[in-house]
Amino acid sequence: MVTQWYLYCYDAAAGPFSLKYCGYFPYNAKLCCNGNEYAKAVAARAGIGFTALDNGFAAVDDVAAVQAICDSFDQTVIWDLAAKWMAMLPPPFTAADTAAGYRYEASVLQAEFSLTQVLDAPVTGRIFFEQVIRDNLDIGRPDQVGLTFARRIIRKGPRATPGRFRTRVITEGVVPALHVDYKHSKIRQYHKEGKALRTETTINDARDFGIGRRLHNLPALRAAGFPATRRLLDVGKLSRDPAGGQAAIAQITRPVITEAGTRVAGLRLGDPRAHALLAALCVFRLLPRGFANRDLRPILAQLLGVPAGSITPGKMTYDLRRLRRHGLIERIPHTFRYQVTGTGIAQAPFLTRLHDRFLRSGLASLAGPAVSDRSLAAATRAYTSAIDDLARQAGLAASPVRAVSPLSRPANPGVDSELKTQVIQAP
């Protein structure tokens, strides 16, 4: 094996970096440095406050100043860093080699240009990004790749553009990442640390863009890499904003704290009383004069299958307050009558149909007897049978299919689990 020396260092001006030397001619060396770490080191020396996000920033006190620092990370900074540490570390060249004029020249082996957009509502970031993936699986088609990288794609003939044009969705654990390939280069987009949307353009061969590999070509690579990163964000479109749906679910299901500090319970999905209230609103949604406490009690009792006398005015007042505090009904001024709001008119029928026609019917099909020919039950049986057949072929005892959450950890503390999936969308 060829001897390699790996040196992991910290520079006060550029932050952490690594340097690798090869002990055999022609004594190749590799320098790996990170512009984000350089920016953090310079910002810290300048007294600019910031919150780090791995190899990026989650927050900064002076955005313009930090952006100027990031822009200053250029080929001069990289070469000065290499020259400074090569002068301090034992070089592989002998004195005779140096006297003969042998020296290092720098070229770009790989360059990564990233844009980290920190989300103001991180809890919805994952939901947003997964919707971006679903709506943009066609981004790997040649026409879309050409727009993203600003390069002409030739599909046929002797000068056809090499490479596979595809969108890859790769899941590490529970975090999905979107990959778009162009020749030897790619763009990767993922949800970073649950706080930000990270988009990275990695150029593994500068000649993919008709640019030389020498270090002085770094400005031209920046001009190709950063616009490609931003064009991917421009090309990616959403058919709908899923964060709005998540907010609507939270508005209905979470408790509300009033101005006086009173806690008003939410309407939990799956709770029979909550769904009976939503179904009752569907009855009153078109009444011009609205409805009163006494109008709602018999309908709610009928939906719950309980005697009308068991729903007291006090219980009904409690439910009316829940509906009002969650924006589904409003009181008609100067009366004790209520009317369904626009939100209630839209959400109550939808949630009622979702519960009665989809969840209840689907779960009934899955829980049906083995002789049932319903499609969901048949698919479940076929999947279980396929798993059992695979276990028999492997010489293992077949076992019932058990759903395991990828977020859960195995019982054995010495064993770790990893879930990886890959979905490829062909053009």
Secondary structure as UniProt FT lines:
FT   STRAND          4..11
FT   TURN            12..14
FT   STRAND          15..22
FT   TURN            25..26
FT   STRAND          29..33
FT   HELIX           35..46
FT   STRAND          50..52
FT   STRAND          57..60
FT   HELIX           63..71
FT   HELIX           75..88
FT   HELIX           95..99
FT   TURN            100..101
FT   STRAND          111..118
FT   HELIX           122..124
FT   HELIX           125..135
FT   HELIX           137..140
FT   HELIX           142..149
FT   TURN            158..159
FT   STRAND          167..172
FT   TURN            173..174
FT   STRAND          175..182
FT   TURN            183..184
FT   STRAND          185..192
FT   TURN            193..195
FT   STRAND          196..203
FT   HELIX           206..209
FT   HELIX           215..217
FT   HELIX           218..235
FT   HELIX           242..253
FT   STRAND          256..257
FT   TURN            259..260
FT   STRAND          263..264
FT   TURN            269..270
FT   HELIX           272..284
FT   TURN            285..286
FT   TURN            288..289
FT   HELIX           293..304
FT   HELIX           308..310
FT   HELIX           313..325
FT   TURN            326..327
FT   STRAND          329..331
FT   TURN            333..334
FT   STRAND          338..340
FT   HELIX           342..353
FT   HELIX           354..359
FT   HELIX           360..366
FT   TURN            370..371
FT   HELIX           375..393
FT   TURN            394..395
FT   TURN            406..407
FT   TURN            413..414
FT   STRAND          420..425
//
